[in-house]
Amino acid sequence: MKKHKRDVSNRHFDRGYMAGNQGKSRDDCPHSQQNHREQWLAGWRDGRSDYWDGVTGSATLPRMHSI
């Protein structure tokens, strides 16, 4: 079975979400291109919100796009 490549914007969102949910700073964003950075920061904001609400572990999976 062939694997389909995931959408790059979803990947940036997911990685930003994971960083935010782990309590990392938004200054840790590795992207310099505006559209990649926006997707990463959108994920980071959602992840940070869940982090503050105490949502961790497998409870975060429904929020992710492609895991």
C-alpha positions, 0 to 999 in steps of 0.5 A, a space after each residue: 500500500 502506498 503512503 500518501 504524503 501529508 499536507 505540509 501545512 498540516 504537518 507544521 500545525 501538528 508540530 506547533 501543536 506538540 510544541 505548545 502542548 509541551 509548554 515550549 515557547 512560541 519563539 522556538 518556531 523553526 520556520 522563517 517563511 510566513 505561511 509555514 510560520 502561521 500554521 506552526 503558530 496556529 498549532 502552537 496556540 491550540 496546543 498551549 491552550 490545551 496545555 493550560 487546560 491540562 489536556 495531555 497524552 492520548 487526549 491530544 490525538 483528536 486535535 492532531 491532523 495526521 497522527 
